Every structure is written in C-alpha cells, then in structure tokens.
Amino acid sequence: IHTNIMCDKRDKELMKRVWDAVSEIFRFVIDIGGTISGEHGIGITKQSYLRIEKSRVEIDVYKKIKLLFDPMGIMNPGKIFT
C-alpha cells in the first residue's frame, strides 16, 4: 500500500498525527494479510515497520541473501540491510 497524506510538514503536531494514522493503516493492512511494501520493496520510510510484517526468520534470510551478493557491503551501503 502507498500512503500519501498531504499536509504542512512544518507543523510538528500535524506530522505526529499523520504518522500515527499511517501506522494504523499499515498495521490494519498487515493484520488482514496485505503488504505495506510496494513493487520496489519496503523502502527506507517504511523500514521501521518491516519487523511487523516479516518474521525474524524472514529478515535473517534477507540479510543472508544480501551478504551472499554483497559480501563487502558496497551495494547500497547504510540502507535497510547493512
């Protein structure tokens, strides 16, 4: 699912409410068996929700695959799996 809520990003209270709403949407989508990742993967902005959608085992598999293809950590360094 893609969430795009238009708002004034300078308003800190409003941004907190927006992120609370987005979190609620993401949790609902996951609870009903959906996914929060788009066609391009989880993305940096949704990284903190990865552990809600994927099990520890799945995340470990992702990390092992990343290590297999990028043993020196030079591909997309500092992103989701480092």
PyMOL Python script that loads the backbone (N, CA, C, O; Angstrom):
from pymol import cmd

cmd.read_pdbstr("""\
ATOM      1  N   ILE A   1       0.845  -1.177   0.000  1.00  0.00           N
ATOM      2  CA  ILE A   1       0.000   0.000   0.000  1.00  0.00           C
ATOM      3  C   ILE A   1       0.885   1.233   0.000  1.00  0.00           C
ATOM      4  O   ILE A   1       1.942   1.256   0.631  1.00  0.00           O
ATOM      5  N   HIS A   2       0.451   2.234  -0.700  1.00  0.00           N
ATOM      6  CA  HIS A   2       1.144   3.523  -0.700  1.00  0.00           C
ATOM      7  C   HIS A   2       0.264   4.531   0.020  1.00  0.00           C
ATOM      8  O   HIS A   2      -0.910   4.682  -0.321  1.00  0.00           O
ATOM      9  N   THR A   3       0.807   5.215   1.001  1.00  0.00           N
ATOM     10  CA  THR A   3       0.058   6.259   1.690  1.00  0.00           C
ATOM     11  C   THR A   3       0.684   7.603   1.367  1.00  0.00           C
ATOM     12  O   THR A   3       1.890   7.790   1.532  1.00  0.00           O
ATOM     13  N   ASN A   4      -0.121   8.519   0.915  1.00  0.00           N
ATOM     14  CA  ASN A   4       0.337   9.875   0.625  1.00  0.00           C
ATOM     15  C   ASN A   4      -0.662  10.842   1.239  1.00  0.00           C
ATOM     16  O   ASN A   4      -1.716  11.109   0.662  1.00  0.00           O
ATOM     17  N   ILE A   5      -0.328  11.361   2.398  1.00  0.00           N
ATOM     18  CA  ILE A   5      -1.203  12.297   3.086  1.00  0.00           C
ATOM     19  C   ILE A   5      -0.618  13.691   2.915  1.00  0.00           C
ATOM     20  O   ILE A   5       0.499  13.966   3.354  1.00  0.00           O
ATOM     21  N   MET A   6      -1.363  14.541   2.289  1.00  0.00           N
ATOM     22  CA  MET A   6      -0.902  15.902   2.031  1.00  0.00           C
ATOM     23  C   MET A   6      -1.065  16.733   3.302  1.00  0.00           C
ATOM     24  O   MET A   6      -2.146  16.777   3.890  1.00  0.00           O
ATOM     25  N   CYS A   7       0.012  17.390   3.716  1.00  0.00           N
ATOM     26  CA  CYS A   7      -0.052  18.201   4.931  1.00  0.00           C
ATOM     27  C   CYS A   7       1.128  19.166   4.969  1.00  0.00           C
ATOM     28  O   CYS A   7       2.051  19.083   4.159  1.00  0.00           O
ATOM     29  N   ASP A   8       1.071  20.076   5.925  1.00  0.00           N
ATOM     30  CA  ASP A   8       2.156  21.028   6.140  1.00  0.00           C
ATOM     31  C   ASP A   8       3.208  20.349   7.015  1.00  0.00           C
ATOM     32  O   ASP A   8       3.011  20.193   8.220  1.00  0.00           O
ATOM     33  N   LYS A   9       4.310  19.950   6.415  1.00  0.00           N
ATOM     34  CA  LYS A   9       5.344  19.206   7.136  1.00  0.00           C
ATOM     35  C   LYS A   9       6.049  20.041   8.203  1.00  0.00           C
ATOM     36  O   LYS A   9       6.788  19.498   9.024  1.00  0.00           O
ATOM     37  N   ARG A  10       5.832  21.336   8.197  1.00  0.00           N
ATOM     38  CA  ARG A  10       6.435  22.193   9.228  1.00  0.00           C
ATOM     39  C   ARG A  10       5.666  22.124  10.541  1.00  0.00           C
ATOM     40  O   ARG A  10       6.181  22.514  11.589  1.00  0.00           O
ATOM     41  N   ASP A  11       4.442  21.630  10.485  1.00  0.00           N
ATOM     42  CA  ASP A  11       3.582  21.530  11.668  1.00  0.00           C
ATOM     43  C   ASP A  11       3.872  20.204  12.376  1.00  0.00           C
ATOM     44  O   ASP A  11       3.390  19.151  11.959  1.00  0.00           O
ATOM     45  N   LYS A  12       4.655  20.266  13.439  1.00  0.00           N
ATOM     46  CA  LYS A  12       5.106  19.051  14.126  1.00  0.00           C
ATOM     47  C   LYS A  12       3.945  18.236  14.704  1.00  0.00           C
ATOM     48  O   LYS A  12       3.960  17.007  14.625  1.00  0.00           O
ATOM     49  N   GLU A  13       2.955  18.893  15.275  1.00  0.00           N
ATOM     50  CA  GLU A  13       1.801  18.172  15.837  1.00  0.00           C
ATOM     51  C   GLU A  13       1.018  17.472  14.734  1.00  0.00           C
ATOM     52  O   GLU A  13       0.590  16.329  14.894  1.00  0.00           O
ATOM     53  N   LEU A  14       0.837  18.155  13.629  1.00  0.00           N
ATOM     54  CA  LEU A  14       0.131  17.553  12.498  1.00  0.00           C
ATOM     55  C   LEU A  14       0.912  16.355  11.958  1.00  0.00           C
ATOM     56  O   LEU A  14       0.321  15.325  11.634  1.00  0.00           O
ATOM     57  N   MET A  15       2.228  16.485  11.861  1.00  0.00           N
ATOM     58  CA  MET A  15       3.049  15.381  11.361  1.00  0.00           C
ATOM     59  C   MET A  15       2.965  14.166  12.289  1.00  0.00           C
ATOM     60  O   MET A  15       2.961  13.027  11.822  1.00  0.00           O
ATOM     61  N   LYS A  16       2.898  14.404  13.591  1.00  0.00           N
ATOM     62  CA  LYS A  16       2.730  13.288  14.525  1.00  0.00           C
ATOM     63  C   LYS A  16       1.403  12.590  14.258  1.00  0.00           C
ATOM     64  O   LYS A  16       1.344  11.360  14.249  1.00  0.00           O
ATOM     65  N   ARG A  17       0.350  13.348  14.043  1.00  0.00           N
ATOM     66  CA  ARG A  17      -0.960  12.762  13.759  1.00  0.00           C
ATOM     67  C   ARG A  17      -0.949  12.004  12.436  1.00  0.00           C
ATOM     68  O   ARG A  17      -1.562  10.944  12.317  1.00  0.00           O
ATOM     69  N   VAL A  18      -0.250  12.552  11.445  1.00  0.00           N
ATOM     70  CA  VAL A  18      -0.145  11.879  10.145  1.00  0.00           C
ATOM     71  C   VAL A  18       0.554  10.537  10.311  1.00  0.00           C
ATOM     72  O   VAL A  18       0.068   9.520   9.816  1.00  0.00           O
ATOM     73  N   TRP A  19       1.702  10.524  11.011  1.00  0.00           N
ATOM     74  CA  TRP A  19       2.435   9.267  11.184  1.00  0.00           C
ATOM     75  C   TRP A  19       1.665   8.269  12.040  1.00  0.00           C
ATOM     76  O   TRP A  19       1.764   7.060  11.826  1.00  0.00           O
ATOM     77  N   ASP A  20       0.896   8.769  13.012  1.00  0.00           N
ATOM     78  CA  ASP A  20       0.031   7.869  13.789  1.00  0.00           C
ATOM     79  C   ASP A  20      -1.009   7.219  12.875  1.00  0.00           C
ATOM     80  O   ASP A  20      -1.276   6.022  12.982  1.00  0.00           O
ATOM     81  N   ALA A  21      -1.593   8.014  11.979  1.00  0.00           N
ATOM     82  CA  ALA A  21      -2.593   7.486  11.039  1.00  0.00           C
ATOM     83  C   ALA A  21      -1.960   6.477  10.088  1.00  0.00           C
ATOM     84  O   ALA A  21      -2.536   5.421   9.827  1.00  0.00           O
ATOM     85  N   VAL A  22      -0.786   6.798   9.574  1.00  0.00           N
ATOM     86  CA  VAL A  22      -0.084   5.891   8.662  1.00  0.00           C
ATOM     87  C   VAL A  22       0.229   4.576   9.377  1.00  0.00           C
ATOM     88  O   VAL A  22       0.053   3.501   8.803  1.00  0.00           O
ATOM     89  N   SER A  23       0.688   4.657  10.621  1.00  0.00           N
ATOM     90  CA  SER A  23       0.973   3.442  11.393  1.00  0.00           C
ATOM     91  C   SER A  23      -0.277   2.590  11.548  1.00  0.00           C
ATOM     92  O   SER A  23      -0.223   1.368  11.412  1.00  0.00           O
ATOM     93  N   GLU A  24      -1.394   3.232  11.831  1.00  0.00           N
ATOM     94  CA  GLU A  24      -2.652   2.497  11.980  1.00  0.00           C
ATOM     95  C   GLU A  24      -3.056   1.832  10.664  1.00  0.00           C
ATOM     96  O   GLU A  24      -3.510   0.688  10.655  1.00  0.00           O
ATOM     97  N   ILE A  25      -2.890   2.542   9.569  1.00  0.00           N
ATOM     98  CA  ILE A  25      -3.197   1.978   8.244  1.00  0.00           C
ATOM     99  C   ILE A  25      -2.302   0.779   7.960  1.00  0.00           C
ATOM    100  O   ILE A  25      -2.786  -0.272   7.539  1.00  0.00           O
ATOM    101  N   PHE A  26      -1.000   0.928   8.188  1.00  0.00           N
ATOM    102  CA  PHE A  26      -0.055  -0.163   7.930  1.00  0.00           C
ATOM    103  C   PHE A  26      -0.393  -1.395   8.768  1.00  0.00           C
ATOM    104  O   PHE A  26      -0.406  -2.513   8.254  1.00  0.00           O
ATOM    105  N   ARG A  27      -0.663  -1.193  10.041  1.00  0.00           N
ATOM    106  CA  ARG A  27      -0.987  -2.330  10.916  1.00  0.00           C
ATOM    107  C   ARG A  27      -2.267  -3.028  10.454  1.00  0.00           C
ATOM    108  O   ARG A  27      -2.347  -4.256  10.473  1.00  0.00           O
ATOM    109  N   PHE A  28      -3.261  -2.251  10.042  1.00  0.00           N
ATOM    110  CA  PHE A  28      -4.510  -2.834   9.547  1.00  0.00           C
ATOM    111  C   PHE A  28      -4.250  -3.672   8.298  1.00  0.00           C
ATOM    112  O   PHE A  28      -4.731  -4.799   8.187  1.00  0.00           O
ATOM    113  N   VAL A  29      -3.491  -3.116   7.364  1.00  0.00           N
ATOM    114  CA  VAL A  29      -3.185  -3.823   6.116  1.00  0.00           C
ATOM    115  C   VAL A  29      -2.482  -5.148   6.413  1.00  0.00           C
ATOM    116  O   VAL A  29      -2.822  -6.178   5.832  1.00  0.00           O
ATOM    117  N   ILE A  30      -1.515  -5.120   7.307  1.00  0.00           N
ATOM    118  CA  ILE A  30      -0.788  -6.340   7.673  1.00  0.00           C
ATOM    119  C   ILE A  30      -1.720  -7.327   8.375  1.00  0.00           C
ATOM    120  O   ILE A  30      -1.677  -8.526   8.100  1.00  0.00           O
ATOM    121  N   ASP A  31      -2.561  -6.825   9.278  1.00  0.00           N
ATOM    122  CA  ASP A  31      -3.491  -7.696  10.018  1.00  0.00           C
ATOM    123  C   ASP A  31      -4.451  -8.448   9.100  1.00  0.00           C
ATOM    124  O   ASP A  31      -4.847  -9.571   9.412  1.00  0.00           O
ATOM    125  N   ILE A  32      -4.830  -7.845   7.973  1.00  0.00           N
ATOM    126  CA  ILE A  32      -5.765  -8.521   7.068  1.00  0.00           C
ATOM    127  C   ILE A  32      -5.049  -9.301   5.969  1.00  0.00           C
ATOM    128  O   ILE A  32      -5.670  -9.764   5.013  1.00  0.00           O
ATOM    129  N   GLY A  33      -3.715  -9.441   6.125  1.00  0.00           N
ATOM    130  CA  GLY A  33      -2.955 -10.274   5.197  1.00  0.00           C
ATOM    131  C   GLY A  33      -2.361  -9.539   4.014  1.00  0.00           C
ATOM    132  O   GLY A  33      -1.862 -10.163   3.077  1.00  0.00           O
ATOM    133  N   GLY A  34      -2.412  -8.219   4.050  1.00  0.00           N
ATOM    134  CA  GLY A  34      -1.833  -7.432   2.961  1.00  0.00           C
ATOM    135  C   GLY A  34      -0.366  -7.151   3.205  1.00  0.00           C
ATOM    136  O   GLY A  34       0.238  -7.677   4.139  1.00  0.00           O
ATOM    137  N   THR A  35       0.192  -6.320   2.360  1.00  0.00           N
ATOM    138  CA  THR A  35       1.600  -5.957   2.492  1.00  0.00           C
ATOM    139  C   THR A  35       1.749  -4.448   2.393  1.00  0.00           C
ATOM    140  O   THR A  35       1.000  -3.783   1.678  1.00  0.00           O
ATOM    141  N   ILE A  36       2.720  -3.920   3.116  1.00  0.00           N
ATOM    142  CA  ILE A  36       2.976  -2.485   3.056  1.00  0.00           C
ATOM    143  C   ILE A  36       4.088  -2.152   2.075  1.00  0.00           C
ATOM    144  O   ILE A  36       4.359  -0.982   1.805  1.00  0.00           O
ATOM    145  N   SER A  37       4.731  -3.188   1.541  1.00  0.00           N
ATOM    146  CA  SER A  37       5.802  -2.928   0.579  1.00  0.00           C
ATOM    147  C   SER A  37       5.210  -2.803  -0.816  1.00  0.00           C
ATOM    148  O   SER A  37       4.287  -3.527  -1.190  1.00  0.00           O
ATOM    149  N   GLY A  38       5.755  -1.885  -1.561  1.00  0.00           N
ATOM    150  CA  GLY A  38       5.294  -1.703  -2.936  1.00  0.00           C
ATOM    151  C   GLY A  38       6.032  -2.623  -3.878  1.00  0.00           C
ATOM    152  O   GLY A  38       6.704  -3.564  -3.455  1.00  0.00           O
ATOM    153  N   GLU A  39       5.901  -2.346  -5.136  1.00  0.00           N
ATOM    154  CA  GLU A  39       6.537  -3.155  -6.172  1.00  0.00           C
ATOM    155  C   GLU A  39       8.055  -3.067  -6.119  1.00  0.00           C
ATOM    156  O   GLU A  39       8.748  -3.860  -6.756  1.00  0.00           O
ATOM    157  N   HIS A  40       8.571  -2.113  -5.368  1.00  0.00           N
ATOM    158  CA  HIS A  40      10.014  -1.883  -5.308  1.00  0.00           C
ATOM    159  C   HIS A  40      10.614  -2.273  -3.969  1.00  0.00           C
ATOM    160  O   HIS A  40      11.792  -2.010  -3.728  1.00  0.00           O
ATOM    161  N   GLY A  41       9.841  -2.887  -3.099  1.00  0.00           N
ATOM    162  CA  GLY A  41      10.359  -3.293  -1.798  1.00  0.00           C
ATOM    163  C   GLY A  41       9.860  -2.395  -0.681  1.00  0.00           C
ATOM    164  O   GLY A  41       8.989  -1.552  -0.897  1.00  0.00           O
ATOM    165  N   ILE A  42      10.401  -2.571   0.497  1.00  0.00           N
ATOM    166  CA  ILE A  42       9.899  -1.892   1.689  1.00  0.00           C
ATOM    167  C   ILE A  42      10.212  -0.400   1.682  1.00  0.00           C
ATOM    168  O   ILE A  42       9.369   0.403   2.082  1.00  0.00           O
ATOM    169  N   GLY A  43      11.376  -0.022   1.248  1.00  0.00           N
ATOM    170  CA  GLY A  43      11.749   1.398   1.229  1.00  0.00           C
ATOM    171  C   GLY A  43      12.202   1.893   2.595  1.00  0.00           C
ATOM    172  O   GLY A  43      11.863   1.307   3.623  1.00  0.00           O
ATOM    173  N   ILE A  44      12.958   2.957   2.598  1.00  0.00           N
ATOM    174  CA  ILE A  44      13.534   3.476   3.840  1.00  0.00           C
ATOM    175  C   ILE A  44      12.459   4.018   4.771  1.00  0.00           C
ATOM    176  O   ILE A  44      12.550   3.843   5.986  1.00  0.00           O
ATOM    177  N   THR A  45      11.441   4.673   4.218  1.00  0.00           N
ATOM    178  CA  THR A  45      10.429   5.286   5.075  1.00  0.00           C
ATOM    179  C   THR A  45       9.585   4.263   5.815  1.00  0.00           C
ATOM    180  O   THR A  45       9.001   4.582   6.850  1.00  0.00           O
ATOM    181  N   LYS A  46       9.509   3.048   5.308  1.00  0.00           N
ATOM    182  CA  LYS A  46       8.717   2.005   5.964  1.00  0.00           C
ATOM    183  C   LYS A  46       9.594   0.996   6.701  1.00  0.00           C
ATOM    184  O   LYS A  46       9.098  -0.014   7.201  1.00  0.00           O
ATOM    185  N   GLN A  47      10.871   1.265   6.765  1.00  0.00           N
ATOM    186  CA  GLN A  47      11.821   0.321   7.351  1.00  0.00           C
ATOM    187  C   GLN A  47      11.436  -0.090   8.771  1.00  0.00           C
ATOM    188  O   GLN A  47      11.567  -1.261   9.127  1.00  0.00           O
ATOM    189  N   SER A  48      10.968   0.842   9.575  1.00  0.00           N
ATOM    190  CA  SER A  48      10.643   0.513  10.966  1.00  0.00           C
ATOM    191  C   SER A  48       9.455  -0.442  11.076  1.00  0.00           C
ATOM    192  O   SER A  48       9.247  -1.050  12.126  1.00  0.00           O
ATOM    193  N   TYR A  49       8.678  -0.576  10.004  1.00  0.00           N
ATOM    194  CA  TYR A  49       7.524  -1.474  10.013  1.00  0.00           C
ATOM    195  C   TYR A  49       7.869  -2.876   9.511  1.00  0.00           C
ATOM    196  O   TYR A  49       7.025  -3.772   9.556  1.00  0.00           O
ATOM    197  N   LEU A  50       9.079  -3.071   9.041  1.00  0.00           N
ATOM    198  CA  LEU A  50       9.475  -4.356   8.474  1.00  0.00           C
ATOM    199  C   LEU A  50       9.291  -5.493   9.478  1.00  0.00           C
ATOM    200  O   LEU A  50       8.838  -6.578   9.114  1.00  0.00           O
ATOM    201  N   ARG A  51       9.639  -5.249  10.726  1.00  0.00           N
ATOM    202  CA  ARG A  51       9.542  -6.289  11.748  1.00  0.00           C
ATOM    203  C   ARG A  51       8.097  -6.620  12.116  1.00  0.00           C
ATOM    204  O   ARG A  51       7.833  -7.655  12.729  1.00  0.00           O
ATOM    205  N   ILE A  52       7.175  -5.758  11.749  1.00  0.00           N
ATOM    206  CA  ILE A  52       5.758  -6.046  11.976  1.00  0.00           C
ATOM    207  C   ILE A  52       5.248  -6.997  10.897  1.00  0.00           C
ATOM    208  O   ILE A  52       4.457  -7.901  11.167  1.00  0.00           O
ATOM    209  N   GLU A  53       5.718  -6.773   9.665  1.00  0.00           N
ATOM    210  CA  GLU A  53       5.231  -7.573   8.538  1.00  0.00           C
ATOM    211  C   GLU A  53       5.986  -8.886   8.361  1.00  0.00           C
ATOM    212  O   GLU A  53       5.392  -9.901   7.998  1.00  0.00           O
ATOM    213  N   LYS A  54       7.277  -8.870   8.612  1.00  0.00           N
ATOM    214  CA  LYS A  54       8.113 -10.052   8.367  1.00  0.00           C
ATOM    215  C   LYS A  54       8.600 -10.661   9.676  1.00  0.00           C
ATOM    216  O   LYS A  54       8.835  -9.953  10.656  1.00  0.00           O
ATOM    217  N   SER A  55       8.744 -11.965   9.678  1.00  0.00           N
ATOM    218  CA  SER A  55       9.236 -12.663  10.873  1.00  0.00           C
ATOM    219  C   SER A  55      10.751 -12.482  10.990  1.00  0.00           C
ATOM    220  O   SER A  55      11.423 -12.077  10.042  1.00  0.00           O
ATOM    221  N   ARG A  56      11.257 -12.788  12.158  1.00  0.00           N
ATOM    222  CA  ARG A  56      12.699 -12.730  12.406  1.00  0.00           C
ATOM    223  C   ARG A  56      13.435 -13.643  11.423  1.00  0.00           C
ATOM    224  O   ARG A  56      14.499 -13.287  10.916  1.00  0.00           O
ATOM    225  N   VAL A  57      12.866 -14.814  11.159  1.00  0.00           N
ATOM    226  CA  VAL A  57      13.474 -15.770  10.224  1.00  0.00           C
ATOM    227  C   VAL A  57      13.549 -15.157   8.825  1.00  0.00           C
ATOM    228  O   VAL A  57      14.586 -15.244   8.168  1.00  0.00           O
ATOM    229  N   GLU A  58      12.463 -14.539   8.368  1.00  0.00           N
ATOM    230  CA  GLU A  58      12.466 -13.925   7.031  1.00  0.00           C
ATOM    231  C   GLU A  58      13.503 -12.810   6.933  1.00  0.00           C
ATOM    232  O   GLU A  58      14.218 -12.706   5.937  1.00  0.00           O
ATOM    233  N   ILE A  59      13.581 -11.989   7.959  1.00  0.00           N
ATOM    234  CA  ILE A  59      14.559 -10.895   7.955  1.00  0.00           C
ATOM    235  C   ILE A  59      15.977 -11.451   7.937  1.00  0.00           C
ATOM    236  O   ILE A  59      16.841 -10.920   7.239  1.00  0.00           O
ATOM    237  N   ASP A  60      16.224 -12.513   8.696  1.00  0.00           N
ATOM    238  CA  ASP A  60      17.549 -13.151   8.686  1.00  0.00           C
ATOM    239  C   ASP A  60      17.888 -13.699   7.298  1.00  0.00           C
ATOM    240  O   ASP A  60      19.033 -13.605   6.857  1.00  0.00           O
ATOM    241  N   VAL A  61      16.902 -14.268   6.615  1.00  0.00           N
ATOM    242  CA  VAL A  61      17.122 -14.767   5.247  1.00  0.00           C
ATOM    243  C   VAL A  61      17.488 -13.608   4.324  1.00  0.00           C
ATOM    244  O   VAL A  61      18.412 -13.725   3.519  1.00  0.00           O
ATOM    245  N   TYR A  62      16.771 -12.492   4.436  1.00  0.00           N
ATOM    246  CA  TYR A  62      17.089 -11.314   3.613  1.00  0.00           C
ATOM    247  C   TYR A  62      18.528 -10.865   3.840  1.00  0.00           C
ATOM    248  O   TYR A  62      19.252 -10.551   2.896  1.00  0.00           O
ATOM    249  N   LYS A  63      18.933 -10.841   5.121  1.00  0.00           N
ATOM    250  CA  LYS A  63      20.295 -10.414   5.448  1.00  0.00           C
ATOM    251  C   LYS A  63      21.335 -11.369   4.865  1.00  0.00           C
ATOM    252  O   LYS A  63      22.380 -10.934   4.383  1.00  0.00           O
ATOM    253  N   LYS A  64      21.049 -12.665   4.909  1.00  0.00           N
ATOM    254  CA  LYS A  64      21.980 -13.656   4.358  1.00  0.00           C
ATOM    255  C   LYS A  64      22.078 -13.537   2.839  1.00  0.00           C
ATOM    256  O   LYS A  64      23.160 -13.683   2.271  1.00  0.00           O
ATOM    257  N   ILE A  65      20.964 -13.276   2.190  1.00  0.00           N
ATOM    258  CA  ILE A  65      20.981 -13.081   0.733  1.00  0.00           C
ATOM    259  C   ILE A  65      21.789 -11.838   0.390  1.00  0.00           C
ATOM    260  O   ILE A  65      22.589 -11.854  -0.545  1.00  0.00           O
ATOM    261  N   LYS A  66      21.582 -10.763   1.142  1.00  0.00           N
ATOM    262  CA  LYS A  66      22.339  -9.524   0.922  1.00  0.00           C
ATOM    263  C   LYS A  66      23.836  -9.800   1.078  1.00  0.00           C
ATOM    264  O   LYS A  66      24.640  -9.361   0.256  1.00  0.00           O
ATOM    265  N   LEU A  67      24.203 -10.520   2.124  1.00  0.00           N
ATOM    266  CA  LEU A  67      25.608 -10.849   2.366  1.00  0.00           C
ATOM    267  C   LEU A  67      26.182 -11.721   1.254  1.00  0.00           C
ATOM    268  O   LEU A  67      27.340 -11.558   0.871  1.00  0.00           O
ATOM    269  N   LEU A  68      25.381 -12.639   0.739  1.00  0.00           N
ATOM    270  CA  LEU A  68      25.815 -13.521  -0.339  1.00  0.00           C
ATOM    271  C   LEU A  68      26.180 -12.722  -1.592  1.00  0.00           C
ATOM    272  O   LEU A  68      27.210 -12.972  -2.218  1.00  0.00           O
ATOM    273  N   PHE A  69      25.330 -11.761  -1.951  1.00  0.00           N
ATOM    274  CA  PHE A  69      25.557 -10.983  -3.164  1.00  0.00           C
ATOM    275  C   PHE A  69      26.440  -9.758  -2.941  1.00  0.00           C
ATOM    276  O   PHE A  69      26.965  -9.188  -3.898  1.00  0.00           O
ATOM    277  N   ASP A  70      26.603  -9.353  -1.687  1.00  0.00           N
ATOM    278  CA  ASP A  70      27.363  -8.145  -1.381  1.00  0.00           C
ATOM    279  C   ASP A  70      28.218  -8.350  -0.129  1.00  0.00           C
ATOM    280  O   ASP A  70      27.999  -7.688   0.886  1.00  0.00           O
ATOM    281  N   PRO A  71      29.191  -9.263  -0.197  1.00  0.00           N
ATOM    282  CA  PRO A  71      29.980  -9.583   0.997  1.00  0.00           C
ATOM    283  C   PRO A  71      30.800  -8.410   1.534  1.00  0.00           C
ATOM    284  O   PRO A  71      31.162  -8.397   2.710  1.00  0.00           O
ATOM    285  N   MET A  72      31.092  -7.430   0.684  1.00  0.00           N
ATOM    286  CA  MET A  72      31.888  -6.286   1.133  1.00  0.00           C
ATOM    287  C   MET A  72      31.014  -5.105   1.556  1.00  0.00           C
ATOM    288  O   MET A  72      31.533  -4.083   2.004  1.00  0.00           O
ATOM    289  N   GLY A  73      29.697  -5.235   1.418  1.00  0.00           N
ATOM    290  CA  GLY A  73      28.785  -4.183   1.850  1.00  0.00           C
ATOM    291  C   GLY A  73      28.882  -2.895   1.060  1.00  0.00           C
ATOM    292  O   GLY A  73      28.694  -1.807   1.604  1.00  0.00           O
ATOM    293  N   ILE A  74      29.182  -3.021  -0.250  1.00  0.00           N
ATOM    294  CA  ILE A  74      29.355  -1.815  -1.067  1.00  0.00           C
ATOM    295  C   ILE A  74      28.113  -1.456  -1.893  1.00  0.00           C
ATOM    296  O   ILE A  74      28.036  -0.371  -2.469  1.00  0.00           O
ATOM    297  N   MET A  75      27.151  -2.370  -1.942  1.00  0.00           N
ATOM    298  CA  MET A  75      25.940  -2.101  -2.724  1.00  0.00           C
ATOM    299  C   MET A  75      24.880  -1.480  -1.817  1.00  0.00           C
ATOM    300  O   MET A  75      24.381  -2.126  -0.895  1.00  0.00           O
ATOM    301  N   ASN A  76      24.547  -0.230  -2.087  1.00  0.00           N
ATOM    302  CA  ASN A  76      23.537   0.488  -1.301  1.00  0.00           C
ATOM    303  C   ASN A  76      23.891   0.496   0.190  1.00  0.00           C
ATOM    304  O   ASN A  76      23.075   0.097   1.020  1.00  0.00           O
ATOM    305  N   PRO A  77      25.100   0.947   0.532  1.00  0.00           N
ATOM    306  CA  PRO A  77      25.537   0.908   1.928  1.00  0.00           C
ATOM    307  C   PRO A  77      24.678   1.801   2.830  1.00  0.00           C
ATOM    308  O   PRO A  77      24.219   2.869   2.424  1.00  0.00           O
ATOM    309  N   GLY A  78      24.479   1.334   4.047  1.00  0.00           N
ATOM    310  CA  GLY A  78      23.742   2.121   5.027  1.00  0.00           C
ATOM    311  C   GLY A  78      22.236   2.114   4.851  1.00  0.00           C
ATOM    312  O   GLY A  78      21.528   2.860   5.528  1.00  0.00           O
ATOM    313  N   LYS A  79      21.746   1.292   3.961  1.00  0.00           N
ATOM    314  CA  LYS A  79      20.299   1.237   3.741  1.00  0.00           C
ATOM    315  C   LYS A  79      19.691   0.195   4.669  1.00  0.00           C
ATOM    316  O   LYS A  79      20.126   0.067   5.814  1.00  0.00           O
ATOM    317  N   ILE A  80      18.718  -0.533   4.211  1.00  0.00           N
ATOM    318  CA  ILE A  80      17.944  -1.398   5.099  1.00  0.00           C
ATOM    319  C   ILE A  80      18.775  -2.533   5.687  1.00  0.00           C
ATOM    320  O   ILE A  80      18.775  -2.721   6.904  1.00  0.00           O
ATOM    321  N   PHE A  81      19.469  -3.279   4.869  1.00  0.00           N
ATOM    322  CA  PHE A  81      20.284  -4.390   5.372  1.00  0.00           C
ATOM    323  C   PHE A  81      21.750  -4.052   5.186  1.00  0.00           C
ATOM    324  O   PHE A  81      22.257  -4.009   4.065  1.00  0.00           O
ATOM    325  N   THR A  82      22.420  -3.813   6.298  1.00  0.00           N
ATOM    326  CA  THR A  82      23.844  -3.474   6.214  1.00  0.00           C
ATOM    327  C   THR A  82      24.680  -4.524   6.906  1.00  0.00           C
ATOM    328  O   THR A  82      25.906  -4.413   6.941  1.00  0.00           O
TER     329      THR A  82
END
""", "prot")
cmd.dss("prot")
cmd.show_as("cartoon", "prot")
cmd.util.cbc("prot")
cmd.orient("prot")
